[in-house]
Amino acid sequence: MWDVLPIHLKTFIFIALVIAASFTIKWGMKKKFSFLEKLVGIKLKEKTVNLMSWACFLWVFTLGLYLVNELYNPLPTLNPLINKLLIIFFIFSLVWFISQLIITLITQYLTQRFEVIPSVSIIELLIKIIIFFIGFILVLDILKINITPFITSLGIAGLAVGLALKDTLENLFSGLHILMAKQIKPGDYIMLDNNLEGFVEDITWRNTIIRHPSNNLIIVPNSKISSSVIVNYSLPEPELNILVGVGVSYDSDLNKVERVTIEVAKEVLNTVNGGVSEFEPFVRYHTFGDFSINFNVILRVKTYVDRHMVVHEFIKKLHQRYQEEGITIPFPIRTIYLQKTS
């Protein structure tokens, strides 16, 4: 009975079977990716698993169509062209899958490693360019196109483009240097030498995007970043000491001032979010001022942005405690002595 069926009907039945098999394998592969989680050492998200299962669907479907075309040959005159198109489709689907998988795994790894949602567009762009370029060369080889003149022309054109896009390429390589040096990454809180500061949002192929505490974006060319003096408040660790300047009158008992101030500092670090409760605050006197003896109180906060609330609460509580203890914070004053002359 099968032999008497028209060739086009056989082809249609086989294509239907290929589609059914593709969906079945896609569903089965989605359930069998636990081994890959152990292999790469990170937990795969649903997006990654869906990506891999759809890739399997595309490959099985392409292979099925290729076999149908070879076994039944429904369009003999177009057979070579169809085979080439299927192979080209397979190559580009493979290229797309590899690039997306690498980007997804890198993003997941950085998210789990640094506990931030990183956005590094320059990495994604380079991965796509490299992998798609390899796929393009393979397609030219399949089509029997001599790639030697193409590569030669590409080199000449690349030189001309490089001269025309000098600033753009400078920013591109500066961005690569920033990433490879690992001195700045998305999520870090930095301050530039012109006192601009904020969280690093993204490092693109041209700019580094910084979110200012006012919630505005600061867009800085990568070349400027690489040549600037930068303070990274997230390295080597987010925790940092902060100094709060205080002054008391010359009539104060300095031992009492030190004891009371440390008690208030400990209370603030233990009760205010952002304070490091395990840290032992301390006081360092440093100046005989015009109207007060000045000193610094050293506190410790979890991140640079936590300093605002910690200092805020510390000043309020210290002022209240000084009033209770009779410790005076003097107003700026000057004593003028007038000498009477005959």
VEXMINU-316704 format. One record per residue (C-alpha): chain; x, y, z. Coordinates in nm, 3 decimals. Layout:
("A"; (X; Y; Z)) ...
This chain:
("A"; (0.000; 0.000; 0.000)) ("A"; (0.287; 0.234; 0.085)) ("A"; (0.444; 0.182; -0.256)) ("A"; (0.131; 0.294; -0.441)) ("A"; (0.108; 0.626; -0.259)) ("A"; (0.205; 0.933; -0.462)) ("A"; (0.552; 1.069; -0.394)) ("A"; (0.415; 1.404; -0.276)) ("A"; (0.185; 1.233; -0.024)) ("A"; (0.479; 1.029; 0.107)) ("A"; (0.678; 1.347; 0.139)) ("A"; (0.396; 1.516; 0.330)) ("A"; (0.364; 1.217; 0.569)) ("A"; (0.738; 1.212; 0.636)) ("A"; (0.744; 1.587; 0.703)) ("A"; (0.457; 1.542; 0.951)) ("A"; (0.654; 1.261; 1.120)) ("A"; (0.965; 1.481; 1.128)) ("A"; (0.772; 1.762; 1.298)) ("A"; (0.623; 1.520; 1.551)) ("A"; (0.966; 1.368; 1.621)) ("A"; (1.119; 1.715; 1.657)) ("A"; (0.863; 1.820; 1.918)) ("A"; (0.903; 1.489; 2.101)) ("A"; (1.281; 1.525; 2.118)) ("A"; (1.244; 1.889; 2.224)) ("A"; (1.020; 1.784; 2.513)) ("A"; (1.251; 1.496; 2.609)) ("A"; (1.568; 1.705; 2.597)) ("A"; (1.410; 1.966; 2.822)) ("A"; (1.384; 1.698; 3.091)) ("A"; (1.740; 1.571; 3.052)) ("A"; (1.960; 1.875; 3.106)) ("A"; (2.049; 1.806; 3.471)) ("A"; (2.382; 1.655; 3.362)) ("A"; (2.485; 1.985; 3.204)) ("A"; (2.418; 2.170; 3.529)) ("A"; (2.671; 1.943; 3.701)) ("A"; (2.914; 1.981; 3.411)) ("A"; (2.924; 2.362; 3.409)) ("A"; (2.880; 2.397; 3.785)) ("A"; (2.591; 2.645; 3.774)) ("A"; (2.217; 2.601; 3.784)) ("A"; (2.058; 2.651; 3.445)) ("A"; (1.761; 2.886; 3.428)) ("A"; (1.444; 2.808; 3.238)) ("A"; (1.550; 3.046; 2.960)) ("A"; (1.868; 2.845; 2.899)) ("A"; (1.687; 2.512; 2.902)) ("A"; (1.427; 2.644; 2.656)) ("A"; (1.706; 2.771; 2.431)) ("A"; (1.876; 2.431; 2.421)) ("A"; (1.553; 2.239; 2.367)) ("A"; (1.451; 2.467; 2.076)) ("A"; (1.796; 2.422; 1.924)) ("A"; (1.748; 2.044; 1.934)) ("A"; (1.408; 2.090; 1.769)) ("A"; (1.559; 2.296; 1.484)) ("A"; (1.841; 2.047; 1.426)) ("A"; (1.617; 1.740; 1.422)) ("A"; (1.371; 1.918; 1.194)) ("A"; (1.650; 2.022; 0.954)) ("A"; (1.796; 1.670; 0.953)) ("A"; (1.452; 1.523; 0.885)) ("A"; (1.391; 1.754; 0.589)) ("A"; (1.737; 1.671; 0.454)) ("A"; (1.662; 1.296; 0.471)) ("A"; (1.320; 1.345; 0.308)) ("A"; (1.482; 1.536; 0.025)) ("A"; (1.750; 1.269; -0.021)) ("A"; (1.522; 0.962; 0.004)) ("A"; (1.214; 1.077; -0.186)) ("A"; (1.347; 1.366; -0.389)) ("A"; (1.009; 1.535; -0.449)) ("A"; (1.167; 1.816; -0.652)) ("A"; (1.457; 1.659; -0.848)) ("A"; (1.562; 1.977; -1.023)) ("A"; (1.588; 2.166; -0.695)) ("A"; (1.750; 1.886; -0.495)) ("A"; (2.106; 2.035; -0.475)) ("A"; (1.972; 2.383; -0.396)) ("A"; (1.741; 2.252; -0.121)) ("A"; (2.027; 2.054; 0.037)) ("A"; (2.252; 2.360; 0.039)) ("A"; (1.978; 2.576; 0.189)) ("A"; (1.918; 2.318; 0.463)) ("A"; (2.289; 2.298; 0.543)) ("A"; (2.314; 2.679; 0.551)) ("A"; (2.011; 2.693; 0.779)) ("A"; (2.171; 2.433; 1.008)) ("A"; (2.497; 2.630; 1.026)) ("A"; (2.324; 2.956; 1.113)) ("A"; (2.100; 2.785; 1.370)) ("A"; (2.413; 2.631; 1.524)) ("A"; (2.587; 2.969; 1.526)) ("A"; (2.283; 3.134; 1.683)) ("A"; (2.258; 2.862; 1.947)) ("A"; (2.627; 2.873; 2.043)) ("A"; (2.632; 3.252; 2.072)) ("A"; (2.314; 3.266; 2.278)) ("A"; (2.425; 2.978; 2.501)) ("A"; (2.764; 3.137; 2.574)) ("A"; (2.605; 3.474; 2.650)) ("A"; (2.339; 3.315; 2.873)) ("A"; (2.589; 3.103; 3.067)) ("A"; (2.827; 3.396; 3.117)) ("A"; (2.541; 3.616; 3.238)) ("A"; (2.416; 3.349; 3.479)) ("A"; (2.767; 3.284; 3.609)) ("A"; (2.831; 3.654; 3.675)) ("A"; (2.489; 3.695; 3.838)) ("A"; (2.549; 3.406; 4.079)) ("A"; (2.912; 3.505; 4.140)) ("A"; (2.868; 3.876; 4.209)) ("A"; (2.499; 3.880; 4.317)) ("A"; (2.416; 4.151; 4.064)) ("A"; (2.243; 4.141; 3.731)) ("A"; (2.531; 4.234; 3.505)) ("A"; (2.491; 4.400; 3.170)) ("A"; (2.810; 4.395; 2.965)) ("A"; (2.700; 4.464; 2.607)) ("A"; (3.054; 4.463; 2.469)) ("A"; (3.099; 4.095; 2.560)) ("A"; (2.772; 4.000; 2.392)) ("A"; (2.863; 4.199; 2.081)) ("A"; (3.209; 4.043; 2.047)) ("A"; (3.077; 3.689; 2.099)) ("A"; (2.814; 3.740; 1.828)) ("A"; (3.059; 3.898; 1.583)) ("A"; (3.320; 3.623; 1.621)) ("A"; (3.080; 3.327; 1.603)) ("A"; (2.868; 3.467; 1.319)) ("A"; (3.181; 3.552; 1.122)) ("A"; (3.295; 3.188; 1.152)) ("A"; (2.950; 3.075; 1.037)) ("A"; (2.962; 3.315; 0.742)) ("A"; (3.300; 3.173; 0.630)) ("A"; (3.158; 2.819; 0.650)) ("A"; (2.859; 2.921; 0.436)) ("A"; (3.090; 3.071; 0.172)) ("A"; (3.288; 2.747; 0.168)) ("A"; (2.969; 2.541; 0.120)) ("A"; (2.865; 2.764; -0.167)) ("A"; (3.210; 2.704; -0.327)) ("A"; (3.296; 3.073; -0.311)) ("A"; (3.668; 3.145; -0.297)) ("A"; (3.720; 3.329; 0.032)) ("A"; (4.079; 3.441; -0.039)) ("A"; (3.981; 3.755; -0.239)) ("A"; (3.711; 3.822; 0.019)) ("A"; (3.958; 3.811; 0.309)) ("A"; (4.206; 4.030; 0.116)) ("A"; (3.935; 4.286; 0.040)) ("A"; (3.820; 4.265; 0.399)) ("A"; (4.171; 4.347; 0.520)) ("A"; (4.199; 4.653; 0.296)) ("A"; (3.852; 4.769; 0.388)) ("A"; (3.929; 4.707; 0.754)) ("A"; (4.235; 4.933; 0.733)) ("A"; (4.031; 5.212; 0.575)) ("A"; (3.751; 5.172; 0.827)) ("A"; (4.003; 5.162; 1.111)) ("A"; (4.148; 5.497; 1.006)) ("A"; (3.803; 5.649; 0.967)) ("A"; (3.677; 5.514; 1.299)) ("A"; (3.985; 5.580; 1.510)) ("A"; (3.793; 5.721; 1.806)) ("A"; (3.533; 5.444; 1.794)) ("A"; (3.799; 5.171; 1.789)) ("A"; (3.984; 5.345; 2.071)) ("A"; (3.669; 5.327; 2.282)) ("A"; (3.615; 4.963; 2.183)) ("A"; (3.963; 4.852; 2.288)) ("A"; (3.947; 5.068; 2.599)) ("A"; (3.626; 4.886; 2.694)) ("A"; (3.800; 4.552; 2.643)) ("A"; (4.089; 4.669; 2.860)) ("A"; (3.849; 4.775; 3.135)) ("A"; (3.683; 4.432; 3.136)) ("A"; (4.007; 4.233; 3.117)) ("A"; (4.173; 4.435; 3.396)) ("A"; (3.876; 4.348; 3.623)) ("A"; (3.910; 4.681; 3.802)) ("A"; (3.557; 4.793; 3.713)) ("A"; (3.250; 4.579; 3.655)) ("A"; (2.873; 4.635; 3.643)) ("A"; (2.738; 4.688; 3.994)) ("A"; (3.047; 4.865; 4.128)) ("A"; (3.017; 5.207; 4.287)) ("A"; (3.289; 5.435; 4.149)) ("A"; (3.397; 5.800; 4.160)) ("A"; (3.580; 5.963; 3.869)) ("A"; (3.851; 6.226; 3.908)) ("A"; (3.599; 6.500; 3.821)) ("A"; (3.388; 6.394; 4.126)) ("A"; (3.120; 6.224; 3.915)) ("A"; (3.008; 5.910; 4.094)) ("A"; (2.753; 5.631; 4.080)) ("A"; (2.688; 5.264; 4.006)) ("A"; (2.829; 5.113; 3.686)) ("A"; (2.525; 5.005; 3.485)) ("A"; (2.682; 4.875; 3.165)) ("A"; (3.004; 4.870; 2.965)) ("A"; (2.914; 4.892; 2.595)) ("A"; (3.140; 4.886; 2.290)) ("A"; (3.165; 5.266; 2.307)) ("A"; (3.061; 5.399; 2.651)) ("A"; (3.052; 5.314; 3.018)) ("A"; (2.712; 5.396; 3.164)) ("A"; (2.703; 5.511; 3.528)) ("A"; (2.387; 5.568; 3.731)) ("A"; (2.427; 5.875; 3.953)) ("A"; (2.270; 5.872; 4.304)) ("A"; (2.018; 6.124; 4.166)) ("A"; (1.904; 5.839; 3.933)) ("A"; (2.038; 6.015; 3.621)) ("A"; (2.266; 5.835; 3.378)) ("A"; (2.625; 5.946; 3.322)) ("A"; (2.757; 5.829; 2.983)) ("A"; (3.136; 5.834; 2.967)) ("A"; (3.345; 5.723; 2.664)) ("A"; (3.554; 5.417; 2.747)) ("A"; (3.873; 5.599; 2.650)) ("A"; (3.799; 5.860; 2.919)) ("A"; (3.740; 5.589; 3.176)) ("A"; (4.067; 5.410; 3.098)) ("A"; (4.266; 5.735; 3.132)) ("A"; (4.090; 5.866; 3.446)) ("A"; (4.185; 5.833; 3.810)) ("A"; (3.901; 5.627; 3.957)) ("A"; (3.807; 5.531; 4.311)) ("A"; (3.622; 5.198; 4.315)) ("A"; (3.431; 5.176; 4.643)) ("A"; (3.340; 4.812; 4.573)) ("A"; (3.702; 4.686; 4.563)) ("A"; (3.869; 4.502; 4.721)) ("A"; (3.546; 4.464; 4.923)) ("A"; (3.227; 4.669; 4.958)) ("A"; (3.277; 4.737; 5.332)) ("A"; (3.466; 5.056; 5.413)) ("A"; (3.553; 5.289; 5.701)) ("A"; (3.407; 5.637; 5.718)) ("A"; (3.531; 5.933; 5.920)) ("A"; (3.293; 6.172; 6.095)) ("A"; (3.449; 6.496; 6.217)) ("A"; (3.344; 6.627; 6.562)) ("A"; (3.463; 6.912; 6.785)) ("A"; (3.414; 6.968; 7.162)) ("A"; (3.495; 7.262; 7.385)) ("A"; (3.829; 7.301; 7.559)) ("A"; (3.656; 7.255; 7.898)) ("A"; (3.554; 6.895; 7.813)) ("A"; (3.689; 6.582; 7.981)) ("A"; (3.842; 6.414; 7.676)) ("A"; (3.834; 6.065; 7.828)) ("A"; (3.462; 6.101; 7.894)) ("A"; (3.408; 6.241; 7.544)) ("A"; (3.584; 5.940; 7.393)) ("A"; (3.386; 5.690; 7.603)) ("A"; (3.046; 5.848; 7.530)) ("A"; (3.119; 5.888; 7.160)) ("A"; (3.220; 5.521; 7.121)) ("A"; (2.907; 5.408; 7.306)) ("A"; (2.689; 5.606; 7.065)) ("A"; (2.885; 5.478; 6.764)) ("A"; (2.839; 5.114; 6.873)) ("A"; (2.467; 5.170; 6.922)) ("A"; (2.432; 5.316; 6.572)) ("A"; (2.631; 5.037; 6.404)) ("A"; (2.416; 4.776; 6.580)) ("A"; (2.078; 4.931; 6.505)) ("A"; (2.102; 5.114; 6.170)) ("A"; (2.080; 4.917; 5.846)) ("A"; (2.412; 4.936; 5.666)) ("A"; (2.629; 4.953; 5.977)) ("A"; (2.881; 4.675; 6.046)) ("A"; (2.787; 4.561; 6.396)) ("A"; (3.106; 4.356; 6.449)) ("A"; (3.328; 4.660; 6.398)) ("A"; (3.476; 4.837; 6.701)) ("A"; (3.449; 5.214; 6.638)) ("A"; (3.724; 5.438; 6.771)) ("A"; (3.812; 5.803; 6.819)) ("A"; (4.127; 5.989; 6.715)) ("A"; (4.193; 6.344; 6.834)) ("A"; (4.391; 6.544; 6.581)) ("A"; (4.366; 6.925; 6.614)) ("A"; (4.355; 7.209; 6.867)) ("A"; (4.117; 7.428; 6.672)) ("A"; (4.032; 7.798; 6.712)) ("A"; (3.734; 7.723; 6.933)) ("A"; (3.728; 7.343; 6.981)) ("A"; (3.935; 7.028; 7.014)) ("A"; (3.868; 6.833; 6.695)) ("A"; (3.864; 6.459; 6.640)) ("A"; (3.742; 6.194; 6.396)) ("A"; (3.506; 5.909; 6.476)) ("A"; (3.580; 5.603; 6.261)) ("A"; (3.275; 5.392; 6.171)) ("A"; (3.235; 5.104; 5.927)) ("A"; (2.953; 5.054; 5.675)) ("A"; (2.860; 4.766; 5.444)) ("A"; (2.862; 4.973; 5.123)) ("A"; (2.953; 5.325; 5.022)) ("A"; (2.590; 5.431; 4.982)) ("A"; (2.508; 5.313; 5.338)) ("A"; (2.724; 5.590; 5.480)) ("A"; (2.448; 5.850; 5.441)) ("A"; (2.201; 5.687; 5.680)) ("A"; (2.467; 5.575; 5.928)) ("A"; (2.618; 5.926; 5.953)) ("A"; (2.269; 6.079; 5.970)) ("A"; (2.165; 5.867; 6.269)) ("A"; (2.504; 5.898; 6.437)) ("A"; (2.497; 6.278; 6.435)) ("A"; (2.142; 6.288; 6.574)) ("A"; (2.213; 6.041; 6.856)) ("A"; (2.553; 6.194; 6.939)) ("A"; (2.404; 6.543; 6.967)) ("A"; (2.130; 6.416; 7.200)) ("A"; (2.376; 6.219; 7.415)) ("A"; (2.617; 6.511; 7.445)) ("A"; (2.332; 6.728; 7.574)) ("A"; (2.245; 6.462; 7.834)) ("A"; (2.610; 6.429; 7.942)) ("A"; (2.677; 6.802; 7.951)) ("A"; (2.936; 6.789; 7.671)) ("A"; (2.947; 7.111; 7.472)) ("A"; (2.988; 7.138; 7.098)) ("A"; (3.093; 7.505; 7.076)) ("A"; (2.978; 7.761; 6.825)) ("A"; (3.249; 7.916; 6.609)) ("A"; (3.376; 8.197; 6.833)) ("A"; (3.673; 8.428; 6.863)) ("A"; (3.788; 8.593; 7.184)) ("A"; (3.921; 8.946; 7.129)) ("A"; (4.147; 9.105; 7.391)) ("A"; (4.164; 9.488; 7.387)) ("A"; (4.470; 9.644; 7.541)) ("A"; (4.426; 9.997; 7.684)) ("A"; (4.716; 10.225; 7.605)) ("A"; (4.790; 10.565; 7.769)) 
